[in-house]
Amino acid sequence: MIAASRPLPKRLITALAALSIVAAACSDGGTAIDAGRDDADEESTIATDDPAAGDPAAGVPKTDEDAPSDDPPSTDTEPVDTVGAVEAAATDVPTTDAVSPLADLPPCAVDALDSADSPVDVTLWFGLPTDLQEVLQSLVDEYNASQDRVQVTIENQVDYESTIDSYQQLGVDQRPEILLAPEFVVQAFAESETFVPVDACIEASGLDTSAFLPRALNAYRYGDVQWGMPFNVSSPVLFYVNPVFEAAGLDPADPPKTPDELRAASEAIVASDAATYGLVVDVARDAAGAYLEQWFGQAEVPFVDNDNGRSGRATEVLFDNETGLAAFEFLQGMDRDGLSVNVGTNAGGLDAFLKLVDPTEPGAMRIDTSAAIGQLLAGLDGGLGGELTRDDLGVGPLPGPSEAPAAQVSGASLWIPADKGDESVAAAWEFTQFLVDAQSQSTWAAGTGYVPMRTDAVELDPIASLFESDPRFRVAYDQLAAPTDSPFAARPALGPQREVRQVIVDAISRLYADPEGADAAALLSDAAATSNRLITTYNDLN
């Protein structure tokens, strides 16, 4: 059995509270920090990249992704040789002093189910929109019917914020056997001393992870230990309106891939009156932080010190430099020159997409989560876009400083709480293996729009047929499967990551509030200073 029960360390809860106070005190009227809220988790500043973070297409019916259109628009992105990419992309994350070696962490007694005299109950907590819950429930039903050792139930906590808050606030007996949590909790959860690292389960069971996308795995590694198992994987992509591109003399098959190309396309769109604005942006909570992380990742520049927080605890941010200033000045210039339109906090994520179909002052492009593709197509099928149809929606790779399609992983991973007993941990691991099985990942991806987190899943139906008939669904997969040996292919590991993102959001909000007079360099420096105080507070309390 795992050692005695232990609640979430009070120092961690105290740290989160203190971080909120520090950020609020340093904010010039910006929105208050909310460490758990995920309503814009995966936005580039420009957007949320996970429907669990507020459902970007709330209220829009879901598409039948198993019956895509016969004539989808194309892009110039060629499918990636994913098997070769996995071999080339495998990276080693150096050991950090902040996390104990695997031998000193809670074990994973994978054989404990053999001695169970009745089915072991497992509860999975998650925070996803209802349509995604339905796909998850179908997988649970399939698993429960396939065997008699484990019985799984799922409980929707509405969003990531509520899921994390409930876990932190409740005692061991009230916690679930599995938790679906986003990438921004990696350091905090790994240091909480309340989870079994899935590395222990992988080692004990001999699970072959050679087909898993390295970017997906590394997103949830900390201190050379695999803590979470990637499940609902996504990344930001560029959505655009094909007829607008054509009217502006642009090629829908060749969408912009860099900030310069994004600006040039916007200039052509506005000058031709094909649309009022080129790019639709927002100031949703956490948007700019996630955007800046992606920008630095593509530029292969560290966002924080100590190898992006992977070889040791981050002690300071490094975004107050030419790379960060280029990102701020790009956003400021687009807004100042009337090439982008800010839809505000974009509650629920729908406002930004509605701006693409605005009958009076539409925008033409939007960076947002790849997991929204199916919902957007369903909305167009339902008449949301007026005369626009599903074939009028283009999808391209995330534009950034590198011309090669690439992105950092968004979404969430499966975490196994400790102190629930060996049988519960073993049962949770059994179900986890089912969820990341190639067939399960194919079914999950086709039903939700998420990205399969393993290469062999894309060879199986239904996702294989969907990728072939509608390559728009494959764009996000290809940019995550792209080979890389960069240590910055994964997001930075940072204790107060959500709070730092909010500080950056507040700075960008001030850029948009005064695009003519705002000093981008000063705002960037102030954001860095505030972020460093947040990091120092977190590290001192943990």
N, C-alpha and C positions, 0 to 999 in steps of 0.2 A: 504493500500500500504506500501511497505517497505520504510524506510527512504531515504533521499536524496542520489543521486548517489555519490559514492566515488571511485576514482581510486585506484589502488594498492598502498599502502603507499610507499612513496619515500624511507623511511628508510630501507624497505625490499630490494628494488632494490639496494640501496647503500651497504647494507650488503653483498649481493651476489657478487657485484663487489669487495668489500674489501677482501672477503674470497678468491677470486681467486688470488689476489695480494699476500696475506699471504702465500698461498700454493705454489705459483710459486717461491717465495723468499726462501722457505725452501726446495725446491726440488733440489736434486743433479743431475740435468739433466733429471729428469723424465718427463713424458708427462704433458702438461698443464692441469689445472683443467677445467672441463666443467660441470657446475652445473646442466644442464638440460639433457645432452645426456644420452640415455638409450640403448646403443648398447651392454651392457653387464650386464644389470640390475640384472639378477638373476643367475649369475654364482656363483658357489662356486668359488674359485679363479680360479677355474678351469672352470667356465662356466657361460654363460648367461642363465637366467631362464625365459626369456620372448621373444618371437619372435618379439615383438614390439621394443625390444632393439637391433634391427639389423638383425632380421630374421636369426636364426642359420642355416637354410637350404635354404638360398636364392638361387633361381633358380631351386630348386628341386620341381617337381610337387607335388601337394597335393594328399594324398590318399583318396579313397572313404571309410571313416570310417564306413559307414553303411554296408559295405560288406567285413568284415575282413576275414583273412585266416581261414580255418577250423581247422588248427593244429598249433596254436601259441605256442611258448615256454612258459614254466611255471616258476614260482618262488616259493619260499617257504613262501611267504607272504600271510597269511590268510586274507580274507576280514574282515574289522573291523565292529563290531556291532555299526553302526553309530548313531542310536537313543540313545543308552546308552552312547555312547561316547560324544554326544552333551550335555547330562544332566551332565555327570561327568566333562566335560571340561569347563563349564561356569565359567568364572572368573570375579571378580570385579576389575576394575582399579581405584585406589584411585584418588580423586580429586586433581588437581594441581592448584596452585595459578596462573599459567601462562595463564589459560583459564577461562573466566567468566562462571558462571552457565548458564544453558540452558535458564533460564528466562530472561537473559540480552542479549541473542543472537538473530539474525534475526529470525522472526517467519516464519512458513510455513502455509499459508492460503489455506489449501487443498480444501476448498469449493468455492474458487474464480471462478472456471470454471463454476459453476452453473449460474453465471450472465453474462458469455461471450455470445455475440450475433453472433459470428462466430467462426470457428475453430481457435485455438491458435497455432501459428507456434513455433516449437521447433527445434533448431539446436544442434546437438551433435558433439563436436570435439573429435577426437581420433587420435592415431598414431600407426597403425597396418599394417602388410603386406597385399598385395592385396587379397590373398586367404582368410584371416580372414575377410577382409572388405566385401567380398561377402556373408559370412555367416551372418554378422551383418546386411547387407542390406536386406537380406531375412527376418530377424526378424522385421526390420523396416516396410517392405512392409506388412507383416502379421498384424502388429499393426495398421498401417494406414487404412487397409481395414476392420479392426474389429470394428471401431468406427468413429464418425464424430466430436468429440470435440477437438482433437489434431492432428496436422499434423507434422510429424517428417522428417527432412532431416539430413544427416550426411556429415561431411567434414573431410577427412583424412589429417591430418597435417604432415604426413610421419612418425614421431617418437615422443616419449615423449618430447624430447628436444624442438622441434619446437612447440609442443602443449603448453608447459609451457611458453616458451619465448613469444609466441603470446599473451597468456592470460595476462602476466605481462606487456607487452608493449602497448597493445591496451586499448582504453577507454571502458567504460561500454556498450555503444551502439553497439560496434563492437564485443563484447564478445558473446559466445554462451549461450544457456540456460542450457546446460549440458556439463561437461568436464570429460573425462576419463584420470585420472592421477595416477601415480605409487605410491607405498608405501613410497618412500623416501621424499615425499613432505608433509607428514602429519602435522608435526609441523609448517612448514613455511606457509602452506595454512591455517591451523586452526588459526594462529596468524595474518593473513593478513587482517582480518575484511572484507572480500569480499565474504564470502560463507554463505549460509543457512545450518546449520548442519542438516544432514538427521535425526538425533534424533528428531528434532522438527517436521519433517514430519511423522516419525514413531509414535510419541506421538499423533499428531493431527488426524491421519488417523486410529490409532488403528491397524496398521500392525502387524501381528503375526510373530515374528522372531524366535520362538522356534525351528524351523527346520534348522536354519542357522548354519553353522559351527562356533563355538566360535573363533577358530583361525582366520577365515576369517574376522569376525566382529572386533575382538580386534586389528587386524592389522591397522584398520583405526579409532580407538578410541584415543582420546587425551584429557586429563583433564576430564575424566569421561563423555565425550560427543562423540557420534558416528558422525563423520564428513563426511566420505565417505561411500558409499554403495559398498561393494565388488561385482565385476562383472566378469572380466576375471582373474580367480584365477589359480595359478600354483605353482610348487615347484621344486627344483632340484631333479633329480633321477640319478641313475647309468645306463648308457648304456654300453653293453659289447657284444663281438662277441662270440656266443656259440661254433662254431667249434674250436676257439682258446682255450677256456676253456677246451674243451674235449681233445684236443691234449696235453694240459699241465697237464692232470690228475685232473682237477677241475670239480666240479659239477655245470653245468649251472643253476640248480634249487636252488642252495645255494650260491648266489653271496656274496662277502665280505660286511660286515656291519659296520666294525670299521676301523680306520686307520691301526691298526696292521694287520688285515685281508686283507686290500687293499694292503699293502706292501708284505705280504706273497704270495698273489695271483700273484702279479707282479714278484716276485722272481721266482715263479714256471714257469710262462709264459716265462720269459727271459731265464732261465736255460734250458728249454726244446726246445728252438728255435721255439716255437709255434707262437711267434711274437717278433719283435725287442724290443718293449717297453710294459710295463704293462699299464701305465696311460698316457693319452694325456691331457696336460695342456696348458694354454695360459697366456698372460699378457694383456688381453683386459682391457680397461678402466673400472674401478669400480669392476673388477672381485674379487680381493682379499678382498675388503671390505665386499662384500656380503658373500664371503666364510667364513670370520672370524666371521661375525654375526651368520651364521648358526652353526658354530663350538661351539661358546659360548652358543647358544640357546640349543643345544643338551646337552651340559655339565651342563646346568642350572646355569650358572655363568653370572653375570651382565656384559654387554659390556660398559655401561656408568653408572654414578651414578643416584641417585634418582629413584630407581626401574626401571632402564633402560629408564629413562626419562619419565616415566608414572605418577609418583606421584609429579613431579616437573620438572622444566627445568633441563636438563643435564648441568653440569658445567665442567665435565671432563670425559675422557675415562678411562676405567678400564682394558683395554686389555693388558697392560704391566705387565703380571704376568705369572705364570706357565702355565695357560691354553693357553694364547696367544703364549708363547714360544714353547709349544708342537706343535702347529699348524705350526709355522714357521719352526721348526726343522724337522717336518715330510716332508714338501715340499722340504726343502733343501736336506734332506737325499735321498729322492726319485730321485731328479735330479742328485745329486753327484754320486750315485751308478748306474746310467744308467737305472733306473727303470721307469722313466717318460721322456716324450719328450715335449718340449715347442715349440708351433707353432707360437709364437710371438703375435702380436696384434689381430690376428684372425679376421680381418675385415669382417663383415657380418656373422661370426660364422661358415662358411662352411669349413674353413681349418682344424679345429679340427676333424670334422666328416670325411673329406676326408682322414685324417691320419689313421682312422680305416680301411680303404680299400686300403691303399697305397700298391701297388704290390711289393715294394722293402723293405721298412722299416716300417711296420705297427705298430700301437699301438693296444691295446686290449680293453681298457676301457676309458670311458669319462663321466664326471659328467656335466649334462646340463639340460636345461629346460624340464619339462614334456610336455610342449606344442609343442615340436618338434617331438613327436612320430609319428604322422600321416604323417608329411612331410618326415621323414626318411624312413618310410615304403614305401611311394610312390617313393622315390628315389631308393630304392632297387628294387622295381617292375620295374622301368625304366632302370635298368642295371647299376646304379651308383656304385654298389659294385662288379662288375665283376661276379664272380661265386657265390657270397653270395646272398641269397634270404631273403625275409622278415622274414622267420622262423628262420634265423640265428641271429637275433637281440634280445638280452636279455635286460630286464629292471628290475632293482632292486631298493630298497629304497636308500635314500641318506646315504652313510657311514658317521659316525661321532663318537664322544666320547661315545655316548649312543648306546647300542645294539638294543634298542627298536626303530622301525621305527618312525621317527618324523622329521618335518621340519617346518621352518617359512614360512609364506605366501609370495608369490611373485605375480607379475601381477599388476593389477590396479583396481581402484574403481571409481564410479560415484560421481561427485561433482556438486552441484547446486549453481551457482553464485547468490549472492544477488543483489539488486538494479535493477532487470529486471522487477519488477512489480509483484503483487500478482498472476495475471492470468498466467504469464509465469512460475513462481515458481510452481504453482499448476499443470500446464501442464507437466512440467519437472518431477514432482513427479509421476504423472500418468504413464508416460512412464518408469520411473525408476522401478516402481512396476511391470510393464509388463516384463522388462528385467530380474528381479530376481524371477519371477514366476517359480514354479517347472518345468513346461513344457518348458518354454523358456530356463532355465538352462540346461535341458536335451538335447534340440536341439543344443544349443550353444556348450556344451561340446563335443558332438558327432561329430560336424562339424569342430571343431578346435583343439581338444586335451587338452583344458583347463579343469580344475577340477570343477565339480558342487559345488556351494557354499552352498548347502542345502541338507539335508539328503533325503528328499522325492523325490528329482529330480532323484536320482539313481534308484528309483523304476519304473520310466517311460521310455518308449522307446522314442528315439532311444538309449539313453546311457545305459539303462538297458541291452539291447541285446548285445551292444558292450562290456560292462564289462564282460558279461557271456561268449561271444565267444572269447574274446581276453583280458585276465586279465592284460596284460601289461599296458593297459589304466587305470586300477584301482589302480596301485601302488601309484601314487601321491595322489590320493584321500584318500587312507587308511592312509597314513602317516600324512595327514592334519586332518583327522577325529579321529586320535588316542587321547584317553582321556588324559588330563593333567590339573593340577592346578598350573603349574609353571608360575610365572609372566614373564618368559623369553621365553614363547612360541611364543610371538610376537616380531618382530624386535624392536630394540631400537628406541625411538622417539628422533630425533636429528635434529636440524635446519640445520646445514651444513653437512647432512649425505652423500651426494654425494661427497663432497669435502674430507671428512674424508676417504671415500672408496678409492679415488684416491691416497691419501697419502700412504695408505697401499699397493695399487697396486705398487707404485713406490718402496717401500721397498722390496716387493717380487721380483720385476724385478731385483733388485741388488743382491738378494739371488741367482737367476738363473744366473746372469752374472758372479758370482764367487762362485760357490757352494763349492769349497774347502776352500777358505779363508774368505768368508764373515762371519761377526760376527752377528749371528741371534739375539742375545740378544740386541746388540747395535742398530741394525736396528729397532727392535721393540720399544725400548725406544725412539729413534729419531722420529719414526712415532707417538708415543703417545704424545710427546712434541709438535710436529707440529699440531696434531689434537686438542690439548688443546688450542693452540693459535687461531685456527679457531673457536672453540666454544666460546672462550672469545670475539672475534671480533663480532661474530653473536649476542651474548647476549647483548653486549654493544650497538649495533646499533638497537636493537629491544626491 
